[in-house]
Amino acid sequence: MTRYRVVWVLFLIALTGALGTGHSLWWTFAGALFTLIVIPIAWAWLSVNWLRIARRTFARVTHVGEILEEEFRLINLSRVPKLWVEVRDQSTLPGHYASRVVSLIGGRQWRGWRVKTRCAQRGRYTLGPLTVRSSDPLGIYQMQRQLDVVHTILVYPATFDFHDFPLPATFLTGGDALRRRTHYTTTNAAGVRDYVTGDSINRIHWPTSARRQRLIVKEFELDPISDIWVALDLFRGAQFELETGKAGSPAETLSPPTTAGGESHATIRLPPQTEEYAVSIAASIAKHFLQQGRVVGLIAHSAHREVIPGERGERQLTKILETLSAVRAHGEIPFDHVLSLESVMFARGTTLIAISASPDTAWARAVQQIVHNGVHVVAVVLDSRSFGAAESNDDVIAALANAGAIVRTVQCGSSIPQAIEA
């Protein structure tokens, strides 16, 4: 029984005695208890009202391994001091603890604090809402109020830098043109046209402009051989996870990428799950080739079909990272069926990068058919045994190599760039 209920019970007893006997002592006792009911309610109400919380999130988009920083200000809008206020944060971001107990906020004053959290899991999360709670000095009555201060944050998967990604020896630019115009600058000049508002200045062809006495810009065409497709296996039955505590599980700590100046970021820890490794590898590959100006597309069949047509530029990288931050390995279609269904999008001469941990050789046969159609294939195989699977995928690796694909194997705990660039 709470203190408030105890006071109510005592008040009812005193009131009954006062009405039954009419004795002044009972009336005095009932009046005092009634005061202990009204004043705590009023005090608690004033403590949680006339408050405002300013929540500032310094970045709404971040990566796994990076620091999320938030700043809070609890502002007392009344002239009455607040003895203490508890702020409870109901954010869904793992490991984000922004709750605080703030004491003695003077009238028209504010108290602030900052919270720093290292993002450990990819996904879309909400920051908030917030609940404020307080009571009277005796702790008889408590009251709380919810403040709908809600922000959304997107945590991109961890990415690693590649310096020499393995591509087929026949991966050369300058193949048969698609005869499809693009607003990107490529190595294939298609012709010239009159300048229109919005054209970039660096695309103006000055010699032709001088001859024609008006501004002329260059046009370009796409090159199919430079297109890259990243196919990610999210079939539910092809995912494995190394249980915490088993031998090898500490190896989930991966070496982070280093900057050009040689400075190393904080250590990035990936869960020992094939799903997280595959998503991180896919994000790193897309980032690597998009930064080189390549056309990159993404295929991932999760609970829904996720296909991002090939494009260039930062906008394409943003779309791919947003998709990869939310996908989960809930797919019901095996990877070999996915490759067969989506193979119609692979033009002859393009490069397919397939990422899977499946020990089923069926997807190796699907790759063989794709290679037969003139598509170059790089297969990134996650070693299922190292992730705790009972069945090895050695047969898959051998079948992929016989099919003509470049095969790279990534083990749980190994350095992803080193394993792929080996």
Secondary structure as the mmCIF struct_conf table of DSSP 4:
data_model
#
loop_
_struct_conf.conf_type_id
_struct_conf.id
_struct_conf.beg_label_comp_id
_struct_conf.beg_label_asym_id
_struct_conf.beg_label_seq_id
_struct_conf.end_label_comp_id
_struct_conf.end_label_asym_id
_struct_conf.end_label_seq_id
HELX_RH_AL_P HELX_RH_AL_P1 ARG A 3 THR A 21
HELX_RH_AL_P HELX_RH_AL_P2 SER A 24 VAL A 48
BEND BEND1 ASN A 49 TRP A 50
STRN STRN1 LEU A 51 THR A 57
BEND BEND2 PHE A 58 PHE A 58
BEND BEND3 ARG A 60 ARG A 60
STRN STRN2 VAL A 61 HIS A 63
TURN_TY1_P TURN_TY1_P1 VAL A 64 GLY A 65
BEND BEND4 GLU A 66 GLU A 66
STRN STRN3 ILE A 67 ASN A 76
BEND BEND5 SER A 78 VAL A 80
HELX_LH_PP_P HELX_LH_PP_P1 PRO A 81 PRO A 81
STRN STRN4 LYS A 82 ASP A 89
BEND BEND6 LEU A 93 LEU A 93
TURN_TY1_P TURN_TY1_P2 PRO A 94 GLY A 95
STRN STRN5 ARG A 100 ILE A 105
TURN_TY1_P TURN_TY1_P3 GLY A 107 ARG A 108
STRN STRN6 TRP A 110 ARG A 118
BEND BEND7 GLN A 121 GLN A 121
STRN STRN7 GLY A 123 LEU A 127
STRN STRN8 LEU A 130 SER A 135
TURN_TY1_P TURN_TY1_P4 PRO A 137 LEU A 138
BEND BEND8 ILE A 140 ILE A 140
STRN STRN9 GLN A 142 LEU A 147
STRN STRN10 HIS A 151 TYR A 156
HELX_LH_PP_P HELX_LH_PP_P2 PRO A 157 ALA A 158
BEND BEND9 HIS A 163 ASP A 164
TURN_TY1_P TURN_TY1_P5 ALA A 169 THR A 170
BEND BEND10 THR A 173 THR A 173
BEND BEND11 ASP A 176 ASP A 176
STRN STRN11 ARG A 181 THR A 182
BEND BEND12 HIS A 183 TYR A 184
BEND BEND13 THR A 187 THR A 187
STRN STRN12 ALA A 189 ASP A 194
TURN_TY1_P TURN_TY1_P6 THR A 197 GLY A 198
HELX_RH_3T_P HELX_RH_3T_P1 ILE A 201 ARG A 203
STRN STRN13 ILE A 204 ILE A 204
HELX_RH_AL_P HELX_RH_AL_P3 TRP A 206 ARG A 212
TURN_TY1_P TURN_TY1_P7 GLN A 213 GLN A 213
BEND BEND14 ARG A 214 ARG A 214
STRN STRN14 ILE A 216 GLU A 221
HELX_RH_3T_P HELX_RH_3T_P2 PRO A 224 SER A 226
STRN STRN15 ASP A 227 LEU A 232
STRN STRN16 PHE A 235 PHE A 235
HELX_RH_3T_P HELX_RH_3T_P3 ARG A 236 ALA A 238
STRN STRN17 GLU A 241 GLU A 241
HELX_LH_PP_P HELX_LH_PP_P3 LEU A 242 GLU A 243
TURN_TY1_P TURN_TY1_P8 THR A 244 GLY A 245
BEND BEND15 LYS A 246 LYS A 246
TURN_TY1_P TURN_TY1_P9 ALA A 247 GLY A 248
HELX_RH_3T_P HELX_RH_3T_P4 SER A 249 GLU A 252
STRN STRN18 THR A 253 LEU A 254
HELX_LH_PP_P HELX_LH_PP_P4 SER A 255 PRO A 257
STRN STRN19 THR A 258 THR A 258
TURN_TY1_P TURN_TY1_P10 ALA A 260 GLY A 261
BEND BEND16 GLY A 262 GLY A 262
STRN STRN20 SER A 264 SER A 264
HELX_LH_PP_P HELX_LH_PP_P5 ALA A 266 THR A 267
STRN STRN21 ILE A 268 ARG A 269
BEND BEND17 PRO A 272 PRO A 272
STRN STRN22 GLN A 273 GLN A 273
HELX_RH_AL_P HELX_RH_AL_P4 THR A 274 GLN A 291
TURN_TY1_P TURN_TY1_P11 GLN A 292 GLY A 293
STRN STRN23 VAL A 295 HIS A 301
BEND BEND18 SER A 302 HIS A 304
STRN STRN24 ARG A 305 GLU A 311
BEND BEND19 GLY A 313 GLY A 313
HELX_RH_AL_P HELX_RH_AL_P5 GLU A 314 ALA A 326
BEND BEND20 ALA A 329 ALA A 329
STRN STRN25 GLY A 331 GLY A 331
BEND BEND21 ILE A 333 ILE A 333
HELX_RH_AL_P HELX_RH_AL_P6 PHE A 335 GLU A 342
HELX_RH_3T_P HELX_RH_3T_P5 SER A 343 MET A 345
TURN_TY1_P TURN_TY1_P12 ARG A 348 GLY A 349
STRN STRN26 THR A 351 SER A 356
TURN_TY1_P TURN_TY1_P13 THR A 361 THR A 361
HELX_RH_AL_P HELX_RH_AL_P7 ALA A 362 HIS A 372
TURN_TY1_P TURN_TY1_P14 ASN A 373 GLY A 374
STRN STRN27 HIS A 376 LEU A 382
TURN_TY1_P TURN_TY1_P15 SER A 384 SER A 384
HELX_RH_3T_P HELX_RH_3T_P6 ARG A 385 PHE A 387
TURN_TY1_P TURN_TY1_P16 GLY A 388 GLY A 388
BEND BEND22 ALA A 390 GLU A 391
HELX_RH_AL_P HELX_RH_AL_P8 ASP A 394 ASN A 402
TURN_TY1_P TURN_TY1_P17 ALA A 403 GLY A 404
STRN STRN28 ILE A 406 VAL A 410
TURN_TY1_P TURN_TY1_P18 CYS A 412 GLY A 413
BEND BEND23 SER A 414 SER A 414
HELX_RH_AL_P HELX_RH_AL_P9 ILE A 416 GLU A 421
#
